[in-house]
């Protein structure tokens, strides 16, 4: 008969050998209430990693959105439907994130300024304009960024 301790060891090894099978096994153990068999150490690590991934995705989408809003505003002669499409797509992703995880909205506010600084640098790289061509402080509010009808002049 297998002891719970050896099952945890087996699940821990499974985590390293076949991640997808580890997920399926862990989910089945949880559904069946076999909590003593769950590889808690790796499960906790994965849950924490999921939270970090959600934050990183939010930041990435915000930087892309801000960069395209800057390009749209500061290179009006080069405006394209592609830029509008990118703006719409990243707004949609952020809106979906807030619908699925409303608790991330304060994080959005918290990282907005840092993301804007990253967007400024990326906009400079993509446009060839000096980073100084873009204001140090965001010309867009958080509400404007998420407003599907907003495009800068």
C-alpha positions in Angstrom: 0.0 0.0 0.0 1.3 3.5 -0.9 1.6 6.0 1.9 0.5 9.6 1.4 4.1 10.7 1.7 5.2 8.6 -1.2 2.3 9.8 -3.3 3.4 13.4 -2.7 6.9 12.4 -3.8 5.4 10.7 -6.9 3.3 13.8 -7.6 6.3 16.0 -7.1 8.3 13.9 -9.5 5.4 14.0 -11.9 5.5 17.8 -11.8 9.0 17.7 -13.2 8.4 14.9 -15.7 5.0 15.7 -17.2 3.5 19.1 -16.2 0.2 18.6 -18.0 -0.4 15.2 -16.4 0.5 16.7 -13.0 -2.2 19.3 -13.5 -4.8 16.7 -14.5 -3.8 14.5 -11.5 -3.9 17.4 -9.1 -7.3 18.6 -10.3 -8.7 15.1 -10.0 -7.3 14.8 -6.4 -8.8 18.1 -5.4 -12.2 17.2 -7.0 -12.3 13.9 -5.2 -11.3 15.4 -1.9 -8.0 13.5 -1.7 -6.2 16.5 -0.2 -3.5 14.5 1.5 -2.3 13.3 -1.9 -2.0 16.8 -3.4 1.5 18.1 -4.2 0.9 21.3 -2.2 4.4 22.8 -2.6 4.2 22.9 -6.4 0.5 23.7 -6.4 1.1 26.8 -4.2 4.0 27.8 -6.5 1.8 27.5 -9.6 -1.0 29.5 -8.1 1.4 32.3 -7.1 2.9 32.2 -10.6 -0.6 32.5 -12.2 -1.1 35.8 -10.2 2.2 37.1 -11.4 1.4 36.2 -15.0 -1.9 38.1 -14.8 -0.1 41.2 -13.6 2.6 40.9 -16.3 -0.1 40.5 -19.0 -1.9 43.6 -17.7 1.4 45.6 -17.9 2.2 44.3 -21.3 -1.2 45.2 -22.7 -1.1 48.6 -21.1 2.3 49.4 -22.5 1.2 48.4 -26.1 -2.0 50.4 -25.7 -0.1 53.5 -24.5 2.6 53.2 -27.1 0.0 53.1 -29.9 -1.9 56.0 -28.4 1.3 58.0 -28.4 2.1 57.0 -32.0 -1.4 58.0 -33.0 -1.2 61.4 -31.3 2.4 62.3 -32.3 2.5 60.9 -35.8 -0.9 61.9 -37.3 0.4 61.6 -40.8 1.1 57.9 -40.3 -2.2 56.9 -38.7 -3.4 53.6 -39.9 -6.3 51.2 -39.4 -3.7 48.8 -38.0 -2.9 51.2 -35.2 -6.6 51.6 -34.4 -7.0 47.8 -34.5 -4.1 47.4 -32.0 -5.6 50.1 -29.7 -8.9 48.3 -29.8 -7.5 44.9 -29.2 -5.4 45.9 -26.2 -8.3 47.8 -24.7 -10.4 44.7 -25.1 -7.8 42.6 -23.4 -7.6 45.0 -20.5 -11.4 45.2 -20.2 -11.6 41.4 -20.2 -8.9 41.3 -17.5 -10.9 43.6 -15.3 -14.1 41.7 -15.9 -12.5 38.4 -15.0 -10.4 39.9 -12.1 -11.8 43.2 -10.8 -9.2 43.2 -8.1 -6.5 44.0 -10.7 -8.0 47.5 -11.3 -6.0 49.1 -8.5 -2.9 47.4 -9.8 -3.6 49.0 -13.2 -3.7 52.4 -11.5 -0.5 51.6 -9.5 1.6 50.6 -12.6 0.1 53.2 -15.0 3.0 55.7 -14.7 5.7 53.1 -15.0 4.0 51.5 -18.0 3.7 54.9 -19.6 7.5 55.5 -19.3 8.1 52.1 -21.0 5.6 53.0 -23.7 7.3 56.4 -24.2 10.6 54.6 -24.9 9.0 52.0 -27.2 7.2 54.7 -29.1 10.5 56.5 -29.5 12.1 53.3 -30.8 9.3 52.6 -33.2 8.8 56.1 -34.6 12.4 57.3 -34.7 11.3 60.4 -32.7 13.3 61.4 -29.7 11.9 60.2 -26.4 11.8 63.9 -25.5 9.1 64.4 -28.2 6.7 62.6 -25.9 5.7 64.3 -22.6 7.2 63.0 -19.4 3.7 62.6 -17.9 1.0 60.7 -19.7 -1.2 62.9 -21.9 -3.9 60.2 -21.5 -5.9 59.5 -18.4 -6.6 55.9 -17.3 -10.2 56.4 -18.2 -9.3 57.6 -21.7 -7.1 54.6 -22.2 -10.0 52.3 -21.4 -12.6 54.3 -23.3 -13.3 52.4 -26.5 -14.3 55.6 -28.3 -11.3 57.7 -27.3 -8.6 58.5 -29.8 -6.2 61.4 -29.3 -6.2 64.4 -31.6 
